[in-house]
Amino acid sequence: MNVLQQTMERIQGLDQEMMEKARERVDSLIKPPRSLGKLEELAVQLAGISGEMYPVFDRKAIIVMAADHGVYEEGISSNPQEVTYAQTMFIAKGITGVGVLAKTAGAEVVTVDIGVKGDFPNDAGVIDRKIRQGAGNIAAGPAMTIEEAIRSLETGISIAEAEIQKGANLLGTGEMGIGNTTPSTAILSVLGHIPAEEITGKGAGVGSGGISHKAQVIKKAIETNRPDKDNAIDVLAKVGGLEIGGMAGVMIGAAANRVPVVLDGYISTIAALIAVSIEPKVKYYLIASHASAEPGGKKASELLGIQPVLHMEMCLGEGSGAALAFPLVDAACRIMKEMATFSEVGLKI
């Protein structure tokens, strides 16, 4: 039995009894019913994950998976592919968007090379878990082998569990990879049975052929590889990406350890679709941060069945949305512990 299978078998459902108690307390707090909206639902979910009425998530880490994509050769991006390497270095230095926002949230950023073209210096602060020098060109063949897809998932599991063993009790997912909205949209097209034209966006910068060319590349990738929509690992291997598999693995590993995971935007949500397709109980442990500006973002959230809590018109990636949403997790815990109930203040409602 491989690591992926062993980890999946450890994933359990939420603590329903504790969730009922949490809902009773939320409903009795000194406020109009449901007036704190999604914050109340989040508080109940966190009680179910932790098995505690008053959980504390004081050790936060955002795991950023970085990888390149051979489909870049099809002219789907206006950005140089070398940006993946450079930006991964900058993420590790803490000077990019996620680094600054993570500091605001009191979170650590863990930068992982799971498939970047080129090798990083030993002192770069980037964890070397490279599976290959970038995914294959999905317009011409598979992104990776089935074995490599499983390795990407197991890499995410091992990184998540290493952070949890060091004390992390709340994780976020982020990514870096020029061109990765293309495989993400291919995955969504397959799993959601949605025409590529309906969900293809500009990403970080679309190539000279425009969105229509990008959509045609995605269609070609699906026609060339014929991924099995009922087999998420097959979909990941044929039209996905190494960092997408890595993030999915983080979610699976966190769920096995009863640790909540805050998703970033579009690409993190696609990774969540892979993870939940592999093991549906992973969904219980996921928190969607923000509604991506990518056209496929809404469709991906709907397919996953988890609605984002923030609407910021963001599309940066890197885990930036997860960092912004971390304080909402803290807020949900605080209302449970620090708000009084009507009975505690002597009121009968």
Secondary structure, 3 states (H helix, E strand, C coil): CCHHHHHHHCCCCCCHHHHHHHHHHHHHECCCCCCCCHHHHHHHHHHHHHCCCCCCCCCEEEEEEEECEHHHHHCCECCCCHHHHHHHHHHHHCCCHHHHHHHHHCEEEEEEEEECCCCCCCCCCCEECCCCCCECCCCCCCCCCHHHHHHHHHHHHHHHHHHHHCCCCEEEEEEECCCCHHHHHHHHHHHHCCCHHHHCCCCCCECCCHHHHHHHHHHHHHHHHCCCCCCHHHHHHHHCCHHHHHHHHHHHHHHHCCCCEEECCHHHHHHHHHHHHHCHHHHHHEEECECCCCHHHHHHHHHHCCCCCECCCCCCCCCHHHHHHHHHHHHHHHHHHHCCECCCCCCCC
